[in-house]
Structure formats: C-alpha cells, structure tokens
Amino acid sequence: MPPFSPPQSAALERLQTLFEAHFHEHSEIGAAVSVWQGDQEILSLVGGYRDREHTSPWTHDTLVPIWSCTKGPAVATTLTAMEMGHQTLDMPLSKCWPAFGQHGKASLTLGELLSHQAGLAALDDPPPFTDHAAVLAALERQAPHEPRGHGYHPRTFGFLLDAVVQRLTSATSLGSLWREALAEPLGFDLWIGLPESEHDRVATIYPGRMGISQTAEEAPFYQALADPQHLAVRAFRSPAGLHAVSEMNAPEVWKAGYPAMGGLASAKGLAAFYAFLATGGVCAGESFFAQSTLEAMESIRIQGPDQVLCRETAFAAGFMKDPIDPNGQKRRQLFGPNTRAFGHPGAGGSLAFADPETGIGFAYVMNQMERSVFPTEKALRLVRALYGEHS
C-alpha cells in the first residue's frame, strides 16, 4: 500500500464541529461519521439517539438502514461473483441466465447492467416487492424501455444483481455471498440480510420533513414525479410496495436483505468497506480483486442526462462517480475533489465513498432523513471539511 498523507488535524476538528452543529442546526436525531485511511479508523463521531423519543443513545455499534448505499457492497459482491465464475463485464447476462434473454435482452452485458444502462428501471406490470420469483419472471419478460440509454435503476437493480450472483456461484443469495466472501473475512459491520441476533442494534429511521427547499438541480426530478407515466415515477414503483419509510423499520425487511436498498450498517462498517476498496482491495497481504476489476470500479462507463434522476449522472461498473467536464474537472463533488473517487449515496442524505488518491473511506449515516434523492448540504459540508475546504 502506498504511503498516504493523513488529513490535517484542523480539517478533522472542523468536520467534528460541523457534525456537532447538525443537532441544533439541522434537527438531527442520531447520526455517525467514520473516516478510515487504509486499515485505520482516523475519525469516529457519533451523536444523538436511535429514536425520536431519545430513549436509546446512538453508539459506535448502532446499525441503521442505508437505502441505496447498499448498492456499493452489492456491486462489490457481484464483481466477486464475476471473478469466481471466470467471467468479465462483457458477459451477456443471458449466458448465465438464459430466460433473461427474451425481448431484445440477449446481448445485454453485465457491464451495462452495473452502469445502469440495461433499460430495466421500470416494469410494465410490477409485482409485489416481496415476491422474489414474480419479480424475476417480470424482469425476464420485460423489454428494455426506449430509448434504452442511461437511467438509474433504483429498485430493480438489486433483484438483477442477486439473480446474477446466484447463477455465477453456489451462493443462495447475494447477501449470503457478501457475508461469506467479504464481510466476515474483512470484519465489515454491514449487512445485506440482518440476522435476528443483531436486531437490537438498529436505529429507527424517520422520513424527511416537509417544507425543505429544493435546489435548481433537483427541480426537474420532483417535477417528473407529478407525471405518473414518467419513467422516474415508474422506476420508483417497480417492484410495487415498500414505499413508506416506516416499512424499512420492519425486522422482516431487515432480514430479507434487498440488495438495492435494504442494507444496514454502522458508519464504521460502511467506511471500512470503502477504505478497503480505496487501498486496492488488499487485506493482510491478500488481494481480493483483480487489478482490472479495481480499475472498473473507478472508471466511468456512462455519463450524461439520467432518464430517471433527471440530472447528469456518471457510473463506473456499479459505483456512482462525479460527472467530469471536458477539461477533466468535476462538475459536482459528492465524493470530494479527487477524480478517482467513487461511492454511492442513500435516500435521505446518507453518503459513502472511496478515494484511492488518499486511501480514504468515508461514511455518514443518520436516522432523520431529508427530502432529497442526493446528499444535501448537511453531508456535503462534512466532505469539504475533510479535505480542508471551508464553507
């Protein structure tokens, strides 16, 4: 592992000050921040409570639903399955899943799926989220939407990845392979399918408050939500059900381990995962990924107007990237200033990423959501502080 310069102590102190201010400036209930560099946690902040009634303090071991931050470890698991099955990102999904090749999908590749180019964000006749077999059957008979192009798959993504993992390995689910191949060997406190023994550590999550102003970048997405036929609406309704935030507080949902949005993690576990990726996927001298796979995690495969999120997005092989302008500069900075960084946000404000240029893994999680698909200023100012930027 190359030597990395640690963040300045003043930057970490400012990050802590901003985090503490969340509890009186942003009505934070409970939250945590973890920053790792290599195999060391260099900052761990926790505050507030696991519940609105303030009966259970948030601790370093508190778990919380992380919504689409689950997609990061789900992608890493899928890439692990790809390597175990001796395949590449150019593999047509129909090679391991023949029934999937119907209706123009025979040549659709794993790389296209991971970078949200499959055109399967929405289902014409969405079955219940909890009926796994019915969802897979619907995906098999679904024709990609036209133009197929570039469009985030908020919910179907997890079912597709789970199906690929099961067909490339002997695993019973993506969540079980995550535990066996990555989480348990590496000690990540991050779960895609939470056993009952861990349920007493989970914080209650609460929906975003009404009246929060939207930015100009967010406005087109919220305008799209007023049209029931818009792809954005259909995507967030496919499969059907699990729309209320309160449903994510149900133990049966925690146990189910939905790979697109059903993970639970401590900030420490989520940041440690990304620090592992930021330092080349090596632990105790063992490389867990081929170099080509690591490069695919951070290399943009698609960038442009996103048909679902209604803004410019960029994706590598499964991980989100900050879009880059023609001069090689970032157009936005969800993941800090460095162009190699990659990660994934979660609905309501959670944020996690890897920065291979500094060896840093960062995670911010909380239980009071905000009404935003992307992280808001609350999280972004923590990232800026980490890199010594004042705002």
N, C-alpha and C positions, 0 to 999 in steps of 0.2 A: 504494500500500500504506500503511495507517495506521501511525503510529509505535507500536511495542510496547516496553514496559519489559522489559529483559533480566532473566533470573533473577539473584538476588543471588549474588555470588561465594561467599558462605558456603554457599549451597544447592548449588552445583556442587561445592564442595570436599567437602561431606558425601556427595554422590552418589558421588564418586570413592572416598572412604573405604569406603563400603558395598560398592561394586563390588570393590575390592581384597580386602575381607574374604570375599567369596564363595569365594575359592580355598582358604581354610583352614576356613571355617565350613560351606560347602555343597558341598564336593568338586567345585567347578567344574573342568573340564578346560581349556576355552578359551571365551572369550566376548568380546563387544564391546558397547559402548553408544555411540550417536551422538545428539546433540541439535542440531537446527537451529532457527534462528529466521529466517524469511524465506529469503533466499538465502545465509545464512552458517551454517557449522557452528560452534557455540559450545562444544561439548564433544565430544571423541572419545577413548574409552577402549578399549584392547584389552589382553588378558592371557591367559596360559596357552598352550595348544598345540592344534594342529589334530588331534592324535591322542593316544590313551591312552598310547602309548609315549614321548611327549614328544620326538619327533624333528623336528617341524615347528612352529616358533613361530607363534602366531596374529598376523597383521598387519592393518593397516588395510584391506588389499585382500582379505582372506580372505572367501570365499563359504561359505555353509552352507545346507543345506535349511531352509526356513522353514515347512513344513507349511501350516496354514491362514492364516498371514499372507499367503500367496499370494492369498487371496481379495480383499484390498484392491485391488492393481493389476489383478486380473482384472475386478473390478467397474468400476473406472475405465475400462478398455478397452471394456467392454460399453456404458457410458454414452457413450463416444466414438462407438462404432458406432451407437448410437441417434441421436445428433445427426447423424452422417454420412448416415444413412438417413432423416432428417427425420421421425422418429417420437417418441413420448412414452412415458412409463411406463404409460399406459393402453392401449398397443397390445396386442391379443391376440396371443400367440405364434403362433397358427395363421395369422395374416396373412402372416408371412414364412416360416412352416414349416407348410404345410397338413397334412402327415401327422401332426403333433403333436396335432391337434385331436380325435383319437379318444377315446372312453370318457370323455366329460364334460369334456374339456380345451379345448373350442373357445373359451371365453371367458376362459381363464386369461391374465392380463396379465403384461407384463414387470415391472411394479412388484411384483406378487405373487410372481413368481419371485425377484426380487432380495431381497425381505424374508422369504424362507423360508416362504412361505405356499402353495406350489404343491402340497403333499401328495405329493411325489415323492421323499422322502428315501430310501425303500426300494423295491427291485424284487422282484416276486414270484419271478422266475426270473433271478437276477443272472448275466450273462455275465462272462467274464474282463475285468478292468480294462484289459488291453492290447488288447482287440478293440473298437476305437472304433466301427466300424459296427454291431456287435452291440449295444453299449450304447445307441446312438442308437435302434435299432429297438426295444429293450426299453422305452425311455422313451416312444416313440411309442405303443406298445400298452398301456402301464401306466395303470391307473385310479388317480386320487389316493386315498390312504388316507383312511379315515373315522374320526373327523371330520377334515376336511382341515386346518383350524385352523393352528396355529403350531408348526412343528417344524423345527429346524436340518437342513440338507442337507449333511452333511459331505463326501460324495464325489460324488454325482450332480450337485451344483451346477456343477462345472467343465465337465462334458460339456454341460449345458444352456446355459451361457453361451457356450461355444465354438460350439455349433450356431447360436445367435442371431447371434453376431458374423459368422460366415461367410455367413449368409443376408442380413444387412443391408449387407455390404460385399463388396469383391472380395478380402479377405484370405484366405489359405489356412488360417489358424488364429488363435485368439485371441492366442497368443504372438507370432506374426509382426506382428499389428497393434499389440500392446503395444510392440514394438521400434520399428516404423516411425513410429507416431503420437505416442508419449510417451517411451519410454526413451532412444532415440537423440537426438531433438531436445533433450531436457532433461538428458541425461547421467546417468541413473539406473543405478547398478550393481546391477541387479535383473533377473533373467532368468526367463522362463517358456518354457523350451526353451533349454538351455545348449549353445552350440557347443563342439566339441572343443578349440578354442584356449584355452578358459577352464578346462578340467577340472583343471589342475594347481594351481588356487587353492582347491579345495574342501576343507573340513574334514570329517572323518569324524564322523558323528553316532551317539550311543550311547543305548540305551534307559534308561528310568528305573529306579532301583534299587528293589528290593523293601523293604518294611518302612516306607515313608513313610506317616505317619498321614494319614487323610482328615479334612476338615472336615465339620461337620454339613451344610453346603450341598451338598457333593459326594456325601454318602452315598446319596441316592436314585438317582443315576446309576449308581453302582457296584452297588447292589442290583439295578437293572434289568438290568445285564449278566449276571446269573445266570439270566435267563429268555431262552432262545433265541428265543422268539416276540415278545419286546418290541420295539417299534419302534426303540429305541436300538440294540439288537443288529443288527437287520436293516439299519438305516441304515449302520452302520459296516462292514457286509459287502456293500454294494451300490455299485459292482460288486464282483465277487469278486477276491481276490488283493491283493497289496501290503499285507499286514497287518504283516509283520515290519519293525521299524525298520531292520534291516540291508539290506533291499531298497532303501531310499532312498539307500544309498551306491553304487548301481549306476549307471555312466555312461549306460546306455540309459534309465534313468528320468529322469536329469537332462536328457537330450536330448529326451525325449518332451514335456515341458512341460505336465504336467497342471494345469489352472488352479485346481483346488480345493485342491491340497496339494503340488504338485510344483515350486514355485518355489525359486530360490536367490538369495541376496542377501548383500551386505555390510551391516553395520549402517548405514554411511554412506549406501548407496543406498536402503535402506528408509526411513530417517529423512528424507532429502532429498525423497522422494516425498510423504511426509505433510506436510512443511513447505510444499511447493508447493500442496497442497490447502488447508492452513491459511491461506494468504495469498491465496486467491481464484483459484487456478489460473492465475496470471499469470507469464509469464517474458519478460524483455526487452520489456515493454510489450504482449505479445500474450496475449490471453485464450484459454485452451484449452477452456473450458467456458462454456456459457450460465449466467447467474445462477440460473435455475430449476433447473438440474442441480446446481449447488453447494449450493443450499438442500435439494435432495432427498438429498444425501449426509449431511446432518446432522439431518434432520427425522425423528423416529420415526414409522414407519408401522405397527408392531405391537409390542405389549408384553404379556407375560403368561407363564403357565406354558408352558415349551417341552416338547413331547411327546418330543423326542429327548434333549435335555440334562438334562431332569428338574429344571429350576430356572427361575426367572424370567429371561427374556432380552428384549432390545429390539433392533429392527433398523430402520435407515433404508433407503434404496434400496441395499442390498447391504452397507453397513458396519454393524458392531455398535455399539450405544450402551449406556451405563449406564442401567438402569431408573430411572424417576423416580417419586417418591411423589406423593400428591395435593397436597402443599404445594410441589411443584416442586423438591424436593431429591433428590439422588441416593441410591438405595438401596445401590449399591455403587460403587466407584471404581477400575475397571480403567484408566480413561483420564484420571485426575486429577480435580480438584474442579470443573472448569468444565462446565456442562451442554451446551455446544455441541460438545464434543469427541467424536470418533468414530474408530474404528480396527478392528483385528482381532487377536486372539491367535492363537498357533500351538500345536499339541500339544506338551506337554512343557515349556512355560514361556516361549517367545518372545512378545514383545509390541511392538506398534507402533501409534501413533495420531497424529492431527492435533488441534490445539487452536486453532480460529480466534480465540478470545478473546485469545490471546497470540502467535499466529503461530508456534507451536512444532510441530515434528515430532520425535517421539521413537521410538527403536528400541533394543530389547535382544535380542540373539541369542546362542545358545550351542550347544555340541555335546553336553553332558551333560544329557539330558532328565530331567524329573521325571515321576512317575506322576500326572499331572493333566491334565484337558482344558483347564482355565482356568489363567492365570498364578498362581503361588504367591507366598508372601510374599517370596521371593527377588527377584522382579521388582517387586512392588508397593511395596516399601520404597524402591526406586530412584525410582519415580514420585513418591512422597510427598516424598522428599528434594528432587527437582527443584522442587517447589512450596513448599519451605521448611518442610515439616512434619517433626517429629521423631517417631521410633517406635523 
